[in-house]
Amino acid sequence: MADIFIDIFNFIFTVILAGVFLTWIMLLNSMYKSFTKAPFLDKFENTSTTTPKVSVILPARNEEKFISKCLETLGSQDYKDFEVIAIDDSSEDRTGEIIEKYAKENSKIIHVSAREKPENWMGKNWACMEGFKKATGELLLFTDADTKFEKNVISLAVSHLQSENLDALTVIPRLRCIDRITKITLPMLSTFLHSRYSALNVNNPKKEIGYFFGSFFIITREIYEGIGTHELVKQEIVEDGALGKITKESGGVLKMVRGEHLIEALYSRSATEMWNGLKRLMVPLYHQSSSWAIGVFFAVLFILFMPIPLLAYSIIAFESSLSFSTLLVSAVFSTITIFIASAMEAKMGLNLSTVNSIFAPIGSIIVVLGFLSGILHANKSSAVSWRGRKYSVKEFSQNFLKV
């Protein structure tokens, strides 16, 4: 009788793993197309003839370790007419002092101290709004304080925007990882971006998918004001992605391009921040739809992690039977695809050593546990910490994007 239950168990998970394997095949195909067919920022036919003023809006909170390099690379841009509005968002370190120093040395850099954040606003969103109020440019370029740029990035972005009659342009940066946990976790997390928010999907006018990378998106003032500015997404956690979606849905012409060789952004500063980032993705999703959040969790659990323990089980408990043989084969193939996806993302997407892919199972379980922690946290009244601020879970919103 026990053998019958074991066979049933094995066959059920064989079918599930077959589905996981097919899912990974589709993801790998999407990843490969994304890496090989996405357009680049510096590859276009330049027909632009004007140089409209660009206002770079740079929110910064507790960025004393990174903002100097950002301001240096922004301040030395070769574009003719631009300003950098650097907003100190109530920092508790030397961020404000550093901005003030660079503003005295370079007239293009303007130091703004954000007023106290109102209730029901996310901190970065409020800082962007404060910067926008000081902006005088026809084009608005939003970026992050931990980002570095080649000197011709603004020139390329404006020329690309004008040459193709775009309303907005966003650039995929190279995502820099400085801690070991992020290096083994990010490849597993970012594989899903290529199936949904790839440049090929965003640039397809037949699809409603829109997305901005927060480290670099440039948009016309007219369109930005027309969609409601950051006020519309004041409670959104992934506010940049939400603005991209709204821009496209509103009829704006949006394009996503690759620029890993021109822009470098820091994904997270520590393992703790990586963990909190995973949690904050799930908290608002759970409040939006608990069933959807739980469904996402189980999908991620089976796609990213379950093939590995099932492979171990099928080897350790192996018996010469059809059920064990089929389970073993399906577990082997689905596990191999996990490692292939991690290696492809590390090498082609993140410019990381493929050695990090050896630890793909650890990265997978971190993603799974981070999502689970977010779901569990969503039912508590305690606050969620992010960049030195604490937010009530009720303040978190994710109405425009889903994981």
VOPAGU-2260 file (C-alpha; in pm, 1 decimal, decimal comma):
REM VOPAGU-2260
SITE   aa  ch    i         X         Y         Z
SITE  MET   A    0       0,0       0,0       0,0
SITE  ALA   A    1     284,9     233,9      87,7
SITE  ASP   A    2     439,6     171,9    -254,4
SITE  ILE   A    3     119,8     289,0    -423,4
SITE  PHE   A    4     125,2     619,1    -231,8
SITE  ILE   A    5     492,1     668,1    -315,9
SITE  ASP   A    6     421,7     603,8    -684,6
SITE  ILE   A    7     131,8     852,0    -678,9
SITE  PHE   A    8     353,6    1109,8    -505,2
SITE  ASN   A    9     629,4    1055,3    -759,4
SITE  PHE   A   10     402,3    1081,9   -1061,1
SITE  ILE   A   11     233,0    1398,0    -930,8
SITE  PHE   A   12     567,1    1571,5    -885,5
SITE  THR   A   13     692,4    1437,3   -1217,0
SITE  VAL   A   14     408,3    1621,3   -1388,1
SITE  ILE   A   15     476,9    1936,3   -1185,0
SITE  LEU   A   16     847,5    1924,3   -1267,3
SITE  ALA   A   17     768,5    1873,5   -1634,7
SITE  GLY   A   18     570,6    2197,1   -1616,0
SITE  VAL   A   19     859,4    2366,4   -1435,7
SITE  PHE   A   20    1100,5    2250,2   -1706,3
SITE  LEU   A   21     879,1    2386,6   -1983,4
SITE  THR   A   22     844,0    2714,8   -1793,9
SITE  TRP   A   23    1221,3    2745,5   -1771,2
SITE  ILE   A   24    1257,8    2671,2   -2141,7
SITE  MET   A   25    1023,6    2962,2   -2217,2
SITE  LEU   A   26    1208,4    3185,8   -1971,2
SITE  LEU   A   27    1545,2    3096,0   -2121,6
SITE  ASN   A   28    1411,2    3173,1   -2467,7
SITE  SER   A   29    1281,9    3511,9   -2347,6
SITE  MET   A   30    1614,0    3586,4   -2178,4
SITE  TYR   A   31    1815,7    3502,3   -2487,8
SITE  LYS   A   32    1595,8    3717,2   -2713,3
SITE  SER   A   33    1612,8    4000,9   -2461,2
SITE  PHE   A   34    1992,3    3991,4   -2450,8
SITE  THR   A   35    2046,1    3955,5   -2824,4
SITE  LYS   A   36    1765,7    4158,1   -2984,3
SITE  ALA   A   37    1708,6    4453,7   -2750,3
SITE  PRO   A   38    1817,6    4791,1   -2894,9
SITE  PHE   A   39    2106,2    4994,2   -2752,0
SITE  LEU   A   40    2114,7    5355,7   -2638,0
SITE  ASP   A   41    2404,8    5444,5   -2867,1
SITE  LYS   A   42    2286,9    5264,2   -3181,2
SITE  PHE   A   43    2033,6    5471,4   -3377,0
SITE  GLU   A   44    2015,1    5703,6   -3675,9
SITE  ASN   A   45    2072,5    6049,4   -3533,3
SITE  THR   A   46    1843,7    6307,6   -3693,4
SITE  SER   A   47    1807,2    6543,7   -3396,6
SITE  THR   A   48    1884,8    6910,7   -3454,2
SITE  THR   A   49    1804,0    7083,0   -3122,9
SITE  THR   A   50    1932,1    7063,9   -2766,0
SITE  PRO   A   51    1639,8    7131,5   -2529,2
SITE  LYS   A   52    1723,5    7194,5   -2166,6
SITE  VAL   A   53    1736,9    6881,5   -1951,6
SITE  SER   A   54    1660,7    6883,3   -1579,2
SITE  VAL   A   55    1821,1    6587,2   -1405,2
SITE  ILE   A   56    1620,2    6506,3   -1092,7
SITE  LEU   A   57    1835,1    6321,9    -839,3
SITE  PRO   A   58    1674,5    6221,1    -506,0
SITE  ALA   A   59    1918,6    6117,1    -234,1
SITE  ARG   A   60    1872,6    5985,7     118,0
SITE  ASN   A   61    2171,1    5867,0     323,8
SITE  GLU   A   62    2389,4    5834,8      15,0
SITE  GLU   A   63    2720,6    5970,8     144,2
SITE  LYS   A   64    2911,4    5663,6      18,1
SITE  PHE   A   65    2786,7    5689,9    -340,4
SITE  ILE   A   66    2661,1    6035,9    -430,3
SITE  SER   A   67    3002,6    6192,3    -494,5
SITE  LYS   A   68    3071,0    5967,2    -792,2
SITE  CYS   A   69    2719,0    6023,1    -920,5
SITE  LEU   A   70    2752,5    6402,8    -906,6
SITE  GLU   A   71    3099,5    6388,6   -1063,1
SITE  THR   A   72    2981,2    6188,8   -1362,5
SITE  LEU   A   73    2664,3    6397,5   -1402,1
SITE  GLY   A   74    2843,5    6728,5   -1364,7
SITE  SER   A   75    3093,1    6641,4   -1638,6
SITE  GLN   A   76    2837,1    6549,8   -1905,2
SITE  ASP   A   77    2914,4    6680,4   -2254,2
SITE  TYR   A   78    2555,8    6791,3   -2321,7
SITE  LYS   A   79    2520,2    7164,9   -2375,8
SITE  ASP   A   80    2216,5    7265,7   -2169,6
SITE  PHE   A   81    2132,6    7079,9   -1848,0
SITE  GLU   A   82    2091,0    7120,5   -1474,5
SITE  VAL   A   83    2124,1    6865,9   -1195,3
SITE  ILE   A   84    1870,2    6911,2    -918,0
SITE  ALA   A   85    2007,3    6707,0    -627,7
SITE  ILE   A   86    1752,1    6664,6    -349,8
SITE  ASP   A   87    1864,5    6585,7       3,2
SITE  ASP   A   88    1573,6    6379,0     132,6
SITE  SER   A   89    1610,6    6435,6     509,0
SITE  SER   A   90    1938,4    6243,8     518,8
SITE  GLU   A   91    2089,8    6144,7     852,3
SITE  ASP   A   92    2446,2    6137,3     718,5
SITE  ARG   A   93    2667,3    6376,5     517,5
SITE  THR   A   94    2462,8    6356,5     195,9
SITE  GLY   A   95    2341,8    6716,5     222,2
SITE  GLU   A   96    2694,0    6847,6     289,6
SITE  ILE   A   97    2832,3    6661,9     -11,9
SITE  ILE   A   98    2560,2    6797,9    -241,4
SITE  GLU   A   99    2624,0    7150,8    -113,6
SITE  LYS   A  100    2997,5    7112,1    -179,6
SITE  TYR   A  101    2943,9    7004,5    -541,1
SITE  ALA   A  102    2682,7    7275,9    -596,1
SITE  LYS   A  103    2939,3    7541,6    -495,7
SITE  GLU   A  104    3195,7    7395,0    -736,3
SITE  ASN   A  105    2961,1    7344,1   -1033,9
SITE  SER   A  106    2688,3    7591,4   -1124,1
SITE  LYS   A  107    2491,5    7319,3   -1306,0
SITE  ILE   A  108    2429,2    7138,9    -975,3
SITE  ILE   A  109    2145,9    7276,4    -763,2
SITE  HIS   A  110    2111,8    7173,7    -398,2
SITE  VAL   A  111    1753,6    7124,5    -277,8
SITE  SER   A  112    1653,3    7024,2      73,6
SITE  ALA   A  113    1326,1    6835,7      63,3
SITE  ARG   A  114    1058,2    6943,3     305,3
SITE  GLU   A  115     934,6    6690,0     555,8
SITE  LYS   A  116     764,7    6397,4     386,5
SITE  PRO   A  117     384,2    6415,2     413,6
SITE  GLU   A  118     187,2    6114,0     527,1
SITE  ASN   A  119      92,1    5862,4     258,7
SITE  TRP   A  120     397,1    5944,0      46,5
SITE  MET   A  121     691,5    5713,7     -15,7
SITE  GLY   A  122    1014,7    5898,7      56,2
SITE  LYS   A  123    1176,7    5879,6    -287,6
SITE  ASN   A  124     851,7    5974,2    -460,1
SITE  TRP   A  125     820,9    6285,6    -244,9
SITE  ALA   A  126    1183,6    6382,6    -310,7
SITE  CYS   A  127    1128,0    6348,7    -686,9
SITE  MET   A  128     825,1    6575,3    -657,5
SITE  GLU   A  129    1028,5    6831,3    -464,6
SITE  GLY   A  130    1293,2    6822,7    -736,3
SITE  PHE   A  131    1038,0    6859,3   -1014,1
SITE  LYS   A  132     908,5    7180,1    -857,8
SITE  LYS   A  133    1254,0    7333,5    -907,1
SITE  ALA   A  134    1306,5    7196,4   -1259,3
SITE  THR   A  135    1314,4    7436,4   -1553,6
SITE  GLY   A  136    1396,1    7194,2   -1837,0
SITE  GLU   A  137    1176,4    7082,2   -2125,0
SITE  LEU   A  138    1300,3    6727,8   -2062,5
SITE  LEU   A  139    1313,7    6559,0   -1721,8
SITE  LEU   A  140    1571,5    6291,3   -1647,3
SITE  PHE   A  141    1515,1    6090,6   -1330,0
SITE  THR   A  142    1800,5    5889,9   -1180,2
SITE  ASP   A  143    1935,8    5750,0    -852,2
SITE  ALA   A  144    2221,0    5868,6    -632,9
SITE  ASP   A  145    2412,4    5539,5    -657,1
SITE  THR   A  146    2435,0    5556,5   -1037,7
SITE  LYS   A  147    2742,6    5639,0   -1250,4
SITE  PHE   A  148    2741,0    5763,1   -1610,4
SITE  GLU   A  149    2967,8    5791,5   -1911,4
SITE  LYS   A  150    3005,8    6155,6   -2014,6
SITE  ASN   A  151    2793,2    6130,6   -2331,6
SITE  VAL   A  152    2486,8    5964,0   -2178,9
SITE  ILE   A  153    2260,8    6270,1   -2170,3
SITE  SER   A  154    2358,9    6364,2   -2527,4
SITE  LEU   A  155    2280,3    6013,5   -2648,6
SITE  ALA   A  156    1950,2    6001,7   -2460,8
SITE  VAL   A  157    1825,3    6335,5   -2595,2
SITE  SER   A  158    1932,8    6256,3   -2951,7
SITE  HIS   A  159    1772,9    5911,7   -2934,8
SITE  LEU   A  160    1451,4    6055,6   -2789,4
SITE  GLN   A  161    1423,8    6321,7   -3059,4
SITE  SER   A  162    1538,9    6109,4   -3352,9
SITE  GLU   A  163    1265,8    5853,8   -3290,3
SITE  ASN   A  164     996,7    6100,8   -3177,6
SITE  LEU   A  165     966,2    5945,4   -2834,0
SITE  ASP   A  166     786,2    6078,4   -2530,7
SITE  ALA   A  167    1003,3    5880,6   -2291,2
SITE  LEU   A  168    1319,0    5670,8   -2299,6
SITE  THR   A  169    1449,9    5439,3   -2028,8
SITE  VAL   A  170    1790,3    5273,8   -2019,3
SITE  ILE   A  171    1879,8    4933,5   -1877,4
SITE  PRO   A  172    2191,1    4987,3   -1662,2
SITE  ARG   A  173    2452,0    4744,2   -1549,0
SITE  LEU   A  174    2335,9    4641,9   -1202,1
SITE  ARG   A  175    2635,0    4638,2    -968,1
SITE  CYS   A  176    2639,2    4395,0    -675,6
SITE  ILE   A  177    2878,5    4456,9    -387,4
SITE  ASP   A  178    2788,3    4181,0    -142,8
SITE  ARG   A  179    2799,4    3804,1    -188,7
SITE  ILE   A  180    2432,4    3743,0    -105,9
SITE  THR   A  181    2314,0    3984,5    -373,5
SITE  LYS   A  182    2553,2    3831,8    -628,2
SITE  ILE   A  183    2395,2    3488,8    -589,6
SITE  THR   A  184    2036,8    3607,6    -536,2
SITE  LEU   A  185    1989,9    3875,0    -802,3
SITE  PRO   A  186    2046,8    3640,7   -1101,4
SITE  MET   A  187    1758,5    3423,4    -981,0
SITE  LEU   A  188    1527,4    3718,4    -916,3
SITE  SER   A  189    1597,7    3905,0   -1239,8
SITE  THR   A  190    1532,5    3605,7   -1467,7
SITE  PHE   A  191    1161,6    3685,5   -1438,5
SITE  LEU   A  192    1209,6    4042,3   -1568,3
SITE  HIS   A  193    1293,8    3907,5   -1912,9
SITE  SER   A  194     962,3    3730,9   -1946,1
SITE  ARG   A  195     751,1    4035,7   -1860,0
SITE  TYR   A  196     938,8    4365,9   -1853,3
SITE  SER   A  197    1191,5    4303,6   -2128,9
SITE  ALA   A  198    1276,9    4574,0   -2382,6
SITE  LEU   A  199    1110,9    4365,9   -2653,6
SITE  ASN   A  200     779,8    4368,7   -2465,3
SITE  VAL   A  201     799,1    4733,6   -2361,4
SITE  ASN   A  202     885,2    4843,7   -2715,9
SITE  ASN   A  203     604,7    4641,2   -2871,3
SITE  PRO   A  204     313,7    4882,2   -2938,6
SITE  LYS   A  205      72,2    4588,1   -2943,2
SITE  LYS   A  206     146,5    4510,6   -2578,0
SITE  GLU   A  207      34,0    4723,8   -2286,0
SITE  ILE   A  208     351,3    4654,3   -2087,9
SITE  GLY   A  209     538,0    4967,9   -1986,0
SITE  TYR   A  210     827,7    5007,6   -1745,5
SITE  PHE   A  211    1094,3    5260,2   -1642,4
SITE  PHE   A  212    1426,1    5181,1   -1477,5
SITE  GLY   A  213    1461,8    5421,1   -1185,8
SITE  SER   A  214    1832,0    5464,6   -1250,4
SITE  PHE   A  215    1760,8    5634,8   -1583,4
SITE  PHE   A  216    1447,2    5749,0   -1757,3
SITE  ILE   A  217    1402,1    6070,1   -1952,9
SITE  ILE   A  218    1055,1    6204,8   -2027,9
SITE  THR   A  219     907,7    6519,5   -2178,2
SITE  ARG   A  220     764,9    6766,1   -1930,1
SITE  GLU   A  221     436,0    6766,1   -2120,1
SITE  ILE   A  222     387,5    6390,8   -2085,0
SITE  TYR   A  223     506,9    6383,4   -1722,4
SITE  GLU   A  224     261,2    6651,8   -1620,8
SITE  GLY   A  225      -9,7    6492,8   -1835,3
SITE  ILE   A  226       6,7    6158,1   -1654,7
SITE  GLY   A  227      -9,7    6325,1   -1312,9
SITE  THR   A  228     358,9    6346,3   -1210,1
SITE  HIS   A  229     486,7    6153,0    -907,1
SITE  GLU   A  230     173,9    6262,5    -722,3
SITE  LEU   A  231     -17,7    5988,1    -901,3
SITE  VAL   A  232     222,2    5721,3    -771,4
SITE  LYS   A  233     300,1    5874,8    -432,9
SITE  GLN   A  234     234,9    5546,6    -247,7
SITE  GLU   A  235     383,8    5312,3    -506,4
SITE  ILE   A  236     687,9    5111,1    -401,8
SITE  VAL   A  237     800,9    5049,8    -760,1
SITE  GLU   A  238     713,1    5403,4    -863,3
SITE  ASP   A  239     942,0    5410,7   -1165,4
SITE  GLY   A  240     787,9    5095,5   -1311,2
SITE  ALA   A  241     440,8    5231,9   -1238,1
SITE  LEU   A  242     518,2    5559,0   -1419,6
SITE  GLY   A  243     637,4    5362,0   -1721,2
SITE  LYS   A  244     318,1    5159,2   -1728,5
SITE  ILE   A  245     103,0    5470,7   -1695,7
SITE  THR   A  246     298,3    5650,4   -1968,5
SITE  LYS   A  247     238,5    5372,6   -2219,2
SITE  GLU   A  248    -124,7    5321,5   -2123,7
SITE  SER   A  249    -182,2    5695,7   -2165,7
SITE  GLY   A  250     -68,0    5678,6   -2526,3
SITE  GLY   A  251     288,1    5800,1   -2474,5
SITE  VAL   A  252     556,5    5663,7   -2705,1
SITE  LEU   A  253     800,5    5479,6   -2479,0
SITE  LYS   A  254    1121,0    5293,8   -2561,7
SITE  MET   A  255    1353,4    5079,6   -2350,3
SITE  VAL   A  256    1715,7    5037,7   -2457,9
SITE  ARG   A  257    2026,9    4865,7   -2326,3
SITE  GLY   A  258    2303,8    5077,6   -2180,7
SITE  GLU   A  259    2503,7    4851,4   -1950,9
SITE  HIS   A  260    2828,9    4985,3   -2101,0
SITE  LEU   A  261    2726,1    5344,8   -2034,4
SITE  ILE   A  262    2539,0    5343,3   -1701,6
SITE  GLU   A  263    2610,2    5153,1   -1381,6
SITE  ALA   A  264    2365,0    5136,9   -1091,2
SITE  LEU   A  265    2388,1    4970,5    -752,2
SITE  TYR   A  266    2111,4    4716,5    -692,6
SITE  SER   A  267    2145,6    4693,5    -314,6
SITE  ARG   A  268    2400,3    4800,9     -57,6
SITE  SER   A  269    2391,1    4493,4     166,8
SITE  ALA   A  270    2232,6    4153,2     221,3
SITE  THR   A  271    1990,1    4317,4     464,7
SITE  GLU   A  272    1873,4    4563,9     201,7
SITE  MET   A  273    1835,4    4280,5     -49,2
SITE  TRP   A  274    1617,6    4094,8     201,8
SITE  ASN   A  275    1404,1    4401,3     278,7
SITE  GLY   A  276    1365,1    4461,4     -94,2
SITE  LEU   A  277    1218,3    4113,8    -142,6
SITE  LYS   A  278     976,4    4169,9     145,0
SITE  ARG   A  279     859,2    4507,8      21,4
SITE  LEU   A  280     763,5    4357,6    -314,1
SITE  MET   A  281     515,6    4122,2    -150,2
SITE  VAL   A  282     360,2    4336,3     124,8
SITE  PRO   A  283     158,6    4567,3    -106,4
SITE  LEU   A  284      83,2    4282,7    -345,8
SITE  TYR   A  285     -74,3    4088,5     -59,4
SITE  HIS   A  286    -293,9    4385,5      37,7
SITE  GLN   A  287    -394,1    4429,9    -323,7
SITE  SER   A  288    -484,2    4061,1    -362,2
SITE  SER   A  289    -389,5    3803,6    -102,8
SITE  SER   A  290    -474,3    3514,1    -336,0
SITE  TRP   A  291    -255,5    3658,8    -611,6
SITE  ALA   A  292      35,6    3709,9    -369,9
SITE  ILE   A  293       8,0    3353,5    -239,1
SITE  GLY   A  294     -13,4    3225,1    -595,7
SITE  VAL   A  295     302,6    3416,2    -688,6
SITE  PHE   A  296     479,3    3271,4    -385,3
SITE  PHE   A  297     396,3    2911,2    -476,5
SITE  ALA   A  298     484,3    2968,5    -841,6
SITE  VAL   A  299     824,2    3104,2    -739,6
SITE  LEU   A  300     867,8    2821,9    -488,4
SITE  PHE   A  301     818,3    2552,1    -752,1
SITE  ILE   A  302     999,8    2725,8   -1037,3
SITE  LEU   A  303    1304,9    2843,2    -845,5
SITE  PHE   A  304    1353,1    2588,1    -570,6
SITE  MET   A  305    1149,5    2266,8    -564,0
SITE  PRO   A  306    1339,0    2083,2    -842,9
SITE  ILE   A  307    1648,4    2076,5    -623,4
SITE  PRO   A  308    1510,0    1897,5    -310,8
SITE  LEU   A  309    1306,5    1668,7    -536,8
SITE  LEU   A  310    1625,0    1577,3    -720,7
SITE  ALA   A  311    1791,8    1495,3    -389,3
SITE  TYR   A  312    1490,0    1286,5    -284,1
SITE  SER   A  313    1476,5    1096,2    -613,5
SITE  ILE   A  314    1845,8    1006,9    -582,5
SITE  ILE   A  315    1849,2     914,5    -213,1
SITE  ALA   A  316    1525,5     714,7    -215,1
SITE  PHE   A  317    1565,5     578,1    -567,1
SITE  GLU   A  318    1413,4     240,2    -646,2
SITE  SER   A  319    1403,8      62,1    -977,5
SITE  SER   A  320    1053,1     166,1   -1077,8
SITE  LEU   A  321     886,6     378,0   -1343,2
SITE  SER   A  322     774,0     644,1   -1095,5
SITE  PHE   A  323    1122,2     700,3    -953,5
SITE  SER   A  324    1285,5     692,4   -1297,0
SITE  THR   A  325    1052,4     954,9   -1441,9
SITE  LEU   A  326    1081,3    1172,3   -1131,5
SITE  LEU   A  327    1460,4    1154,3   -1144,1
SITE  VAL   A  328    1473,2    1249,0   -1512,1
SITE  SER   A  329    1231,7    1542,0   -1472,2
SITE  ALA   A  330    1417,7    1663,5   -1161,4
SITE  VAL   A  331    1753,9    1648,6   -1340,2
SITE  PHE   A  332    1633,8    1845,8   -1642,0
SITE  SER   A  333    1445,8    2109,9   -1444,2
SITE  THR   A  334    1741,1    2156,9   -1205,8
SITE  ILE   A  335    1982,0    2196,8   -1497,7
SITE  THR   A  336    1766,4    2474,3   -1642,3
SITE  ILE   A  337    1784,6    2662,5   -1310,8
SITE  PHE   A  338    2164,5    2663,0   -1324,2
SITE  ILE   A  339    2165,2    2757,1   -1693,9
SITE  ALA   A  340    1931,5    3051,2   -1629,7
SITE  SER   A  341    2144,8    3171,2   -1338,5
SITE  ALA   A  342    2462,4    3148,8   -1546,9
SITE  MET   A  343    2304,8    3325,9   -1845,8
SITE  GLU   A  344    2171,4    3608,8   -1631,6
SITE  ALA   A  345    2499,3    3645,1   -1442,5
SITE  LYS   A  346    2712,7    3655,5   -1756,5
SITE  MET   A  347    2494,8    3829,1   -2016,1
SITE  GLY   A  348    2280,0    4047,8   -1793,2
SITE  LEU   A  349    2472,8    4134,9   -1478,1
SITE  ASN   A  350    2834,3    4097,2   -1592,8
SITE  LEU   A  351    2904,6    3873,8   -1292,7
SITE  SER   A  352    3128,1    3570,1   -1277,6
SITE  THR   A  353    2938,3    3252,4   -1361,0
SITE  VAL   A  354    3097,4    3105,9   -1048,2
SITE  ASN   A  355    2811,7    3271,7    -860,7
SITE  SER   A  356    2571,5    3038,5   -1044,1
SITE  ILE   A  357    2708,9    2743,9    -846,4
SITE  PHE   A  358    2516,4    2888,3    -553,1
SITE  ALA   A  359    2190,3    2924,3    -747,0
SITE  PRO   A  360    2000,0    2700,4    -500,3
SITE  ILE   A  361    2093,8    2934,8    -215,9
SITE  GLY   A  362    1985,5    3237,4    -418,3
SITE  SER   A  363    1659,5    3062,5    -499,5
SITE  ILE   A  364    1572,4    2984,7    -139,5
SITE  ILE   A  365    1655,3    3343,2     -36,5
SITE  VAL   A  366    1405,7    3474,0    -292,5
SITE  VAL   A  367    1142,3    3223,1    -180,2
SITE  LEU   A  368    1191,8    3296,5     191,1
SITE  GLY   A  369    1200,2    3672,3     126,8
SITE  PHE   A  370     864,9    3654,6     -49,9
SITE  LEU   A  371     723,2    3437,0     228,4
SITE  SER   A  372     846,4    3682,0     491,4
SITE  GLY   A  373     674,7    3965,7     305,9
SITE  ILE   A  374     342,9    3779,6     300,2
SITE  LEU   A  375     367,9    3700,1     671,5
SITE  HIS   A  376     465,5    4059,2     749,3
SITE  ALA   A  377     165,5    4191,9     557,6
SITE  ASN   A  378     -68,6    4070,3     830,3
SITE  LYS   A  379     121,4    4245,1    1108,0
SITE  SER   A  380      83,0    4599,7    1230,9
SITE  SER   A  381     458,9    4652,3    1261,5
SITE  ALA   A  382     634,9    4883,9    1018,4
SITE  VAL   A  383     855,3    4793,3     725,6
SITE  SER   A  384    1200,2    4955,2     713,1
SITE  TRP   A  385    1342,8    5098,6     394,1
SITE  ARG   A  386    1637,2    5336,8     353,4
SITE  GLY   A  387    1626,0    5459,9     710,6
SITE  ARG   A  388    1250,5    5514,2     724,4
SITE  LYS   A  389     975,8    5302,0     870,3
SITE  TYR   A  390     647,2    5266,8     684,1
SITE  SER   A  391     319,1    5123,8     801,8
SITE  VAL   A  392     219,2    4834,5     577,7
SITE  LYS   A  393     -94,3    5030,5     496,2
SITE  GLU   A  394     123,3    5303,4     338,2
SITE  PHE   A  395     265,1    5057,8      87,9
SITE  SER   A  396      91,6    5047,9    -247,0
SITE  GLN   A  397     138,6    4858,8    -570,4
SITE  ASN   A  398    -170,7    4932,6    -773,7
SITE  PHE   A  399     -11,5    4967,8   -1114,7
SITE  LEU   A  400     237,6    4680,0   -1124,4
SITE  LYS   A  401     225,3    4315,5   -1025,9
SITE  VAL   A  402     519,5    4091,3    -950,6
